[in-house]
Amino acid sequence: MSEYQYYKFERLDGYLDAKARQALRSISSRAEISATSFQVYYTYSDLKAEPFELMLKYFDIGFYYVDWGSIDAYIKLPAGTLPEALLGFSSDGLHVHENDEWQLLIFSLEEYDEYFDDEHADDFFQYLAGLRSGLMQGDWRLVYFMWLKAFDCNDEVERVPLIQFEFGHISEELQAFATLYDIPLALVKALAMVLNGQPSHQAKRAQFQFDTWLNNLTEAEKDTLLRTLFEQGQLTCHQALALTRKESANIDEAYQYWLTPDLISPFIEQAQSQLQQEQAAVLVKEMALEKAEKEKALTDIYNQRERCWQQAQEQADRTCASGYDGASRYLHQLFEAYQFKNDVAAFEHSFKHFVVANSSRKALLNRLSDLL
């Protein structure tokens, strides 16, 4: 049986040179390849390479889905960006590939039950660069999302450091990730409660000081940066920092505070209750907004009722199915508007004249049977 597979990879730091593009072309003769991206889909065959190997060698972000419901999102980081203690829990949804230069995170969904196509994939892909930037700057909430998802399936998941991140308000990128990967929002709220009531480590957001960094560069490092700039035509901040890193960032702290299943479990019931209340409040607001919009629309129709009656007759005079459908829509909207304004008698009066004027148009009157 045929299957549809979609691959999209992008390089954010630097460009793919001619040799790299040639190597990628040998992997897929039909892919769209540019100086920064690789995109291809298959219906009967498959990619002639392991996606994680392509990511480690050429790209910074990537996305894959297949029409049976499997999804993978790829984010590559400089080696040591995330501490080993944060990646030590087992999860079917998070896989890590590492070498001396890179950490590659693969966020997986084995079964995605909703309808998904290339447009959805492209919409989500736009968030990956922001998610990667956040991870590189010390915002590791994405990994905690995956821990919560693992805990939701297995309450014996291994512990991770308890670090003070803000889970009450999350970015658009994180919201998109939480939606696609079905992160349990009640557990996110429970984690926020844990952090409000328990001692934790302070988050160390990367604070880049350009002048300090520049003054500390050696002549050899400056030569490396200039050579790379001339070869590639550009040099991103992340790439420059990686090229001049003097020591591995992969040095774990002696963490004292840990997030464990036993620590978060007592907060789950309260978090679920709060989430239900918040969702109910949001629903009430949405219904109130819908009602206000509907009432405004009906008021506008009523205020322009003479024009609407005229438009209904113009549609009826077309004497075709689409015209009768248009006339029916106008009349049903008019009925709602008159009803909203407590002026049904006036509608009935005008409607009788309309029926008499169109008495020979049986197909039209059939469409208005519920108003007769």
N, C-alpha and C positions, 0 to 999 in steps of 0.2 A: 504494500500500500504506500502511496506517495505521501510525503510529508513536506511541510514548508519550514525552512530554517533561515533565520535572518541573523547576519553578523554585521556589527558596526564597531570600528575601532578608531580612535583619534589620538594624535600626538599633540600635546599642549606645550611641551617644552622643546623647542627646536623644530627641525624639519627632517623629513625622510630624504636622504640623498639618493642619487640615481642608482647606486648599488643596492640600497635597501628596497627601492621601488621595483627594481628588477627581480630581487629575491621574492618579493611579495607577488609579483606577476607570475612567477613560476609556480606559486602555490595555487593561484586562481587566475585563469585566463579571462574570466568574465567579470571580475570585481571592478568596481569603480575605485581607482587609486589616485590620490593626489599627494602633494608634498606633506600633508598632515593627516590624511585619513585613508581608510580602507573600508569598503562597504560591499556586501554581496548577499544574495539569497539563493537558496537551492530548493528544488522540489523533488529531485530524484537522487542526486549525488550528495556529496558532503565536502567540507573544507579539508584540504590535504595538509593539515597541520593541526597541532594542539593549540587551541585559543590561548591558554595560559602561557605557552612558549612565545607566541607572537606578542603578547602583552609585555612579557619580561624583556623582550629584545627591542620592540619597536614603539609601543604605544603607552599612553598614560591612563586612558579611560576606554571602556568598551562595553558592549551590550550584545546579548544573544537571546533569542527566543525561538521556540519551535512550536508548531501549532497544536501539539498534544498538551501544552500547558507548562512546559519547563522554561525557566527564565534564569539567566545569569547576568549580573552586573559586575564589571571589573573596575577596580581602582588601584593604580600602582603608585606607591610612595617610596621616597628614598629609604634605604635600609636604616632601621633603627627609629623610624618615625613613631611607631607605636611600641610601648614596652611589652616584653614577652609575657609579663604577668597579666596583661589585658587580653591576650590572645590565647591563653592557656585552657579555655573551656571548650569542651567538645560540642559541636553543633553541626547538624545537617545543612544549615543555612549559611554558614560562614566557613570558607576554606582559605588557607594562607599558604602562598608559595614564596619562599625567600631565597635570595642568593647574596653574594657579598655587596651588591649594589642596590638591590630593590626589595621591598615588601609588596607583594601583590595580594590584595584582598578580593575574594570572589564571593559575592552575595547571591545565594541560589534559592530558587523556588522550584520544587519538584512538581507541584501540581498547582496551576493557576486556573481557577474555574471560570473566571469572567472572560468575556470576549476580548481578544487582544489582536491588534494588527500593527502594520508598519507605522501608522500614524501615532498610535499609542507609544510605540517604541521610540519614535523620534521625539515625542513630547517629553518622555521621561529622560531621554539621553541628555537633554539640555541642562538637567540638574546635576549631572555627574561631575562636571568641572567644579561647581560650587561645593559639592560634598567632598571632593578631593582637597580643595583649598582649605576647607574647614578642618579636615583631619590633619593636614600639614601644619596648620596654625595652632593645633592643640585642642580642637573641639572634637572629642572622641565619642560623642553621644551616639553616633551611628553604630558603634560596636556594642554599646549598652542596649540599644534596640534589639540587636541580635541575641544578646544574653537573655533579655526578657522573653523573646520568642522561644528560645531554647528552654527556659524555665517553665514557660506555659505548657510545654510538651513533656518536660521531665523535671520534677521538683528535686532531683539530685544533681543538678548541673553544678560544675565546679565553680568555686568562688572567683571573683575578680576584685581589683582594688576599688574601694569606695571613694570616688573623687567628686568634688562639689561642682557638678554641672547644673545648668538651669534647665529643668524639664517642664516647668510650668508654661513656658513660651518657646516655641520652636520655629525655625525658619521655614520658608516656603519649600526649600529643597528637602528638609527633613520631613515635612508633612507629606510631600509627594512620595518619599521613600516609605514612610510609615503606612501610607495607603496601599501602595503596590505590594509591599511585603506583609501586609496584614499584621502589623505590630499591635499587640493587645494594649489598647489605650488605658484600660484600667490599671494595668501593671506599670505603665509609664507614670501614671498619677501616684501609684503606690510608691514607686521609687522616689518621686519628688517628696513624698511624706517622710520616707526614710531619711533623706538628706536634710530635711528640716529639723529632724529630731535626734539625729545621731552624729557623733564626731566623724569627720571625713577629711580627706586630703584636699588641699586647694588645687584647683585646676591651674596648670602652668601654660597660659596662652603665650605663644611665641611673640615676643616684642622685638621686632627687627629695628636696629639702630644703624642706619646706613653709614653715617660718618665713622662710627666706631669700627664697623666691619671693614670699611675701605682703608682706614689707617692701619689696620692689622694685617692687611694682605702683604704677602712677600712678593718680590719681583717675579719669581717663577709662577706664582698664582695669577698675577696680573697678565703675564704672557699667555698663560693657559686660557684666561677669559678672552683676551683679544683674539687669539687664534680661533677659538670656538665661534666668536662673534663674526669674524670674517668668513669662516667656512659655512656657517649656517645663515647668516644675514640677520639674525636676531638672537637675543639671549634673555630668557625670562629670569625673574628674581629667584624662583625655586631652583632653576638650573644653575645659576651662578652660585647659590649657597651650597648646592650639592657638590659642585666642582672644587669648592674651597673649604669643604668641611675638614677640620683638622683631627677630629676624633669621632668615633662612633657615637651616635646618639642613643644607641641601644644599650643603655646602662640603667637597669631597673633600680628604682628606689627601694629602700627597706620599708615596704608598705606596712603600716600598722593597722589600718582600717580596711575591712573587706566587706563586699556585698555578697551575701550568702542567701540561699533559699529560706533558712530559718529567720534571717533578719527581715526580709521583705514580707513574709507570709502574714504576720499579724496585721498588716496595713491593707491587705487586699480587699477585705469586705467593706471597709470604710471607703476605700477608693472607688469600688464599684458603685456604691450608693451615691457618692458625689458625682461620678460620671453620669449616672442615670439622671440625676437632678439637673445637671448642666445640659445634657442632651434634650431633656424635656423643655427646659427654658429656651433653648435654641429653636426647638420645634414650635413653641408658642410664638416666638418672635417672627419666625418664617411664615407661619399661618396668618399672623396679624399683618405682615407686609403684603402677602398675597391678597388678603381681603381688601386692604387699602388700595392696592393697584387695580383690583377688579372693580371696586366701587368707583374709582376715578375713571376707568374705561367706560363703565356704564353711564356715568354722569356725562361724559363727553358725547356718547352716542345719543343720549336723551337731548342734550343741548343742540345737537345737529340732526334731530329726528326727521325734519322735513327733507333734508338732503339725503338721509339714509333711505327714506321711502322712495325718493326719486331714483336712487341708485338701484334699489331692489327692482323697480319697474324696468329700468334700463337693462338689467341682467335678464329679466323675464322676456323682454322683447327680442332677445337674441335667439329665442326658440331653439335652443340646443341644450344638451345635457349639462355642459359646464356652466351655461347661463342660468339654468334652473338651480344648479347647486349654489351658485353665487347669490341668487335671489333668496334661496332658503336660508343661507347664512345671515344675510342682512335682516331677514324677518325674525329669525330666532334671537339675534342680538337685540333687535328692537323690543321684542317681547320681554327679555330680561331687563332691559333698561326701563321700560314703562313699569314693570313689576317692582323694580327697585325704588322707583319714584312714587309708588302707590297710585299709579294712573292707568290701571289696567283697562278701565272703561274707555278711555281715549284710544288705547291700542285697538280694542275690539272694534270700535267705530271705523278707524282707518283700515283695519284688516279686512272688514266686510267689503269695503269699497275695492280693495285690492283683489279679493276673491272674485267679485263680480266682473271686474275688468279683465280677469284672466280665467274665466270659467271654462273656456274651451281648451285650456292647456292642462290636460289630465295628469301628465307626467310631473308638472310643477305642483299641482294640488296634492298629488300623492306624497311629495316631499314635505308638504305642510300639514299632513294629516293630524299630527299631534297638536297643532294649533287651532284646528277647525272645531 
